[in-house]
Amino acid sequence: MSATPTEHPDLAAEQEHLDDLLAVVDEARERLTERLRTAQRRRADIDQPQTLLERDHETHEVAGRLDEFSAAEIGLFFGRIDVDDDEPENPVTDVPGEPALDRRYIGRIGLHTADDEMRTLLMDWRAPLARPFYLATTLHPEGVHVRRHIRTRGRTVTAVADERLSGGDLPPHGEHDGSVAREGALLHAVNRARDRHMHDIVDTIVAEQDRIIREEHRGVTVVQGGPGTGKTAVALHRTAYLLYTWREQLSNTGVLIIGPNPRFLDYISQVLPSLGETGVVLATPGSLLPGVTARPLGAESLTAQEVKGSLEMLEILGQAVRDLQTVPESSLDFLIDGVTVSLTPQIARQARTRARRTRRPHNLARGRFRDAVLDLMRDAMADSIGADPLGGENLLTPADREQLRADLAEESDVAEAVDALWPELTAEEVLAGLYGSRQAVDSAAADYDELTRESLLREDRPDDWTEADAPLLDELAEILGIAGAEEAEAEEAEAEERRRWQSQVDEAQEALDILSGSAYQDLDDGTDAEILMAYDVIDAEQLAERQRVRSSMSTAERAAADRTWAFGHVIVDEAQELSAMAWRMIFRRSPNRWMTLVGDPAQTGSPAGVEDWAGALEPFVKDRWRLHELTVNYRTPSDISDIAARILAEVSPGQEAPACLRETGSGIREFPTTELAEAVARARETADDGLVGVIAAPERVTALQQAHGTDTVLVSDVNGAKGLEFDEVVLVEPVEIADGSPQGLNDLYVAVTRATQGLTLVHDLPVPW
Ligand SMILES: Nc1ncnc2c1ncn2[C@@H]1O[C@H](COP(=O)(O)OP(=O)(O)OP(=O)(O)O)[C@@H](O)[C@H]1O
């Protein structure tokens, strides 16, 4: 009989090995903690922002490195492979008695000895040499002879199991083909009770997931798969992998992760820190714009969601801005030095045409409009006051005309009139102005039907933004050229910085001149000419560089505060929910088009969401995108998956349901609505310490929340439960969800697939499957 994993004779040896590595970690932590204390104690001179920034910088850096070591408390390592030593120059420990085999321990972080040899003690799971741990099978062993799974709880090793994949006999205490050891680890992972936060899956990543995590394609990678197939887990591990592999590039440009709702962002928030990575920007589509708070999409009617998500909005928004570039109904007269000068409708119209012809964004074309108005008014004025009574040429000299133009430009009444005709605008002003006025909507959307126009009107609370408005505000910011205005400001700031920079370089040069002047004297005094002096190795520019004042904000902080930030990589979860307008907003943040999108069109709840990836992506990247599919469901047991498969057959006939890893959970129970409280109580009891999700149609949520919501019972509509999972799901009156919208069955599909153990159906009406 083979030994059970916990009886493995190497348990004690692995514990000893873990203790040794933990000692290395603890020592490094102690050193870093001391450095942190010293840095924090360091007195910074208020008058020298430089010293403050240096101190902040060091504190951030050391704190970040300390964060990496938190893996020690989660489980420093989880696996080991004895593998053919293909790269003998890489110093890793050999398998005792087998010099041709490397013994690689695989962990959440990498560790090596502090000496010159830098021998690898622990291999980061993302390192290329760790990869065979995930990919090796008996059919394709990838050079691996034995793979060991090591389970830990904090600092204690609790189980060890081996698989022999190639070469030699069975290991004395393990399973023959390895599947039991591997599946044991996997089942242990998927069966654990859920809490409010997702956990990393670094010890049990399967081969089809590994390939996506390490995908080298520099375009758009799309990951599609049914509910529970690990799309979110893969996206997060891919983030950690990319941050590790492209550290330098991504630490300057940042990674943006977009998820469907704030609860989801909280749910995934611990995964990257547990893998030693912090500093990514997490956002929902509604929270991407700095300074804008948006309510969930569900706050909009379905028609409004559809209209606001469609590309027709480009025309409507463009027209809304054009409607604010006005022409007066009659002439505006100004008295200048006793002469009446008119800004006629014709002048305004002509100036508007000239400004529009520049094709510059509205705010950046204002200068052109003003110039044109002044030129045209000057011409009219010159024609009238300089006219030769005898019919000859105009009597004004070019200098006189110039003076007239300057006089006009100084007139505040004229400036005000010009501003009113072509005002400086913000995106919020334009959109609120549109939603708040029937006349504005009728004009901007004149070519659209009444239903479209009606859905845009929001007269009582025009600036109460929803997630459907965020892409429109972003689009308007582009049409208005706020980005350009910011650029102009940035250019100005840069010029100022260059001026300061030059003065620092000059100062530094002066310092070097003094230094070299005294050096000549020193040399005259017989100093060895071979000794390098400061002025030999640094020039003035370098010296100034050292003193340069930099922002102490991290990349993530700067990126989150900047609407126009170009992220190095963008990840979108539940990408099927994005409307055509939302895609434009997201792609704007990814000028290099290096993205990972995960989603499942069968789960689309938004009427403006994705029907097929090609349609959504090709306008932006043509064919530079690759599709990967995940096929195994790690979440729902097979009885619940059967229900899901029946709904899927309605939603997406012909689409195959994912294979189910788990046979059984706690089962399916049914209650009438009069016994709702009892149903929730039973689910809580069954979930034990785990989480219960009560999912219902939006109209029921508030009352249910008041009656049943607790720390471990989360009440939500389907939108709010997207991407989440619960040990037990209580689904209230499913038919209400199905009938709630044209995407109702998709919503129901999402709702039933949130459960990891059991599903309780509370209903009086027949279930719709
Ligand atoms: N290789 C794995 N090892 C252990 N657990 C895994 C593995 N892959 C996925 N899981 C677990 O399966 C569950 C579902 O994963 P995840 O939430 O990433 O799926 P999803 O495809 O994003 O689902 P949905 O589309 O329904 O939101 C999570 O608890 C995740 O940790």
Ligand as a Chemical Component Dictionary entry (heavy atoms), coordinates in Angstrom:
data_LIG
# 
_chem_comp.id                   LIG 
_chem_comp.type                 NON-POLYMER 
_chem_comp.pdbx_formal_charge   0 
_chem_comp.three_letter_code    LIG 
# 
loop_
_chem_comp_atom.comp_id 
_chem_comp_atom.atom_id 
_chem_comp_atom.alt_atom_id 
_chem_comp_atom.type_symbol 
_chem_comp_atom.charge 
_chem_comp_atom.model_Cartn_x 
_chem_comp_atom.model_Cartn_y 
_chem_comp_atom.model_Cartn_z 
_chem_comp_atom.pdbx_ordinal 
LIG N1  N1  N 0 -4.966  25.633 -11.069 1  
LIG C1  C1  C 0 -5.745  25.896 -10.048 2  
LIG N2  N2  N 0 -5.467  25.452 -8.823  3  
LIG C2  C2  C 0 -6.268  25.723 -7.780  4  
LIG N3  N3  N 0 -7.369  26.485 -7.848  5  
LIG C3  C3  C 0 -7.684  26.978 -9.045  6  
LIG C4  C4  C 0 -6.910  26.719 -10.207 7  
LIG N4  N4  N 0 -7.474  27.379 -11.231 8  
LIG C5  C5  C 0 -8.542  27.999 -10.737 9  
LIG N5  N5  N 0 -8.686  27.769 -9.426  10 
LIG C6  C6  C 0 -9.722  28.267 -8.532  11 
LIG O1  O1  O 0 -10.956 28.158 -9.170  12 
LIG C7  C7  C 0 -11.811 29.216 -8.793  13 
LIG C8  C8  C 0 -12.339 29.895 -10.023 14 
LIG O2  O2  O 0 -11.297 30.629 -10.615 15 
LIG P1  P1  P 0 -11.535 32.059 -11.262 16 
LIG O3  O3  O 0 -12.367 32.901 -10.369 17 
LIG O4  O4  O 0 -10.221 32.556 -11.688 18 
LIG O5  O5  O 0 -12.414 31.613 -12.499 19 
LIG P2  P2  P 0 -13.054 32.504 -13.653 20 
LIG O6  O6  O 0 -12.855 31.744 -14.889 21 
LIG O7  O7  O 0 -12.523 33.873 -13.579 22 
LIG O8  O8  O 0 -14.561 32.450 -13.247 23 
LIG P3  P3  P 0 -15.799 33.399 -13.634 24 
LIG O9  O9  O 0 -15.764 33.643 -15.092 25 
LIG O10 O10 O 0 -16.950 32.548 -13.253 26 
LIG O11 O11 O 0 -15.705 34.596 -12.785 27 
LIG C9  C9  C 0 -10.988 30.134 -7.894  28 
LIG O12 O12 O 0 -11.243 29.834 -6.548  29 
LIG C10 C10 C 0 -9.573  29.758 -8.243  30 
LIG O13 O13 O 0 -8.699  30.006 -7.182  31 
# 
loop_
_chem_comp_bond.comp_id 
_chem_comp_bond.atom_id_1 
_chem_comp_bond.atom_id_2 
_chem_comp_bond.value_order 
_chem_comp_bond.pdbx_ordinal 
LIG N1  C1  SING 1  
LIG C1  N2  SING 2  
LIG C1  C4  DOUB 3  
LIG N2  C2  DOUB 4  
LIG C2  N3  SING 5  
LIG N3  C3  DOUB 6  
LIG C3  C4  SING 7  
LIG C3  N5  SING 8  
LIG C4  N4  SING 9  
LIG N4  C5  DOUB 10 
LIG C5  N5  SING 11 
LIG N5  C6  SING 12 
LIG C6  O1  SING 13 
LIG C6  C10 SING 14 
LIG O1  C7  SING 15 
LIG C7  C8  SING 16 
LIG C7  C9  SING 17 
LIG C8  O2  SING 18 
LIG O2  P1  SING 19 
LIG P1  O3  DOUB 20 
LIG P1  O4  SING 21 
LIG P1  O5  SING 22 
LIG O5  P2  SING 23 
LIG P2  O6  DOUB 24 
LIG P2  O7  SING 25 
LIG P2  O8  SING 26 
LIG O8  P3  SING 27 
LIG P3  O9  DOUB 28 
LIG P3  O10 SING 29 
LIG P3  O11 SING 30 
LIG C9  O12 SING 31 
LIG C9  C10 SING 32 
LIG C10 O13 SING 33 
# 
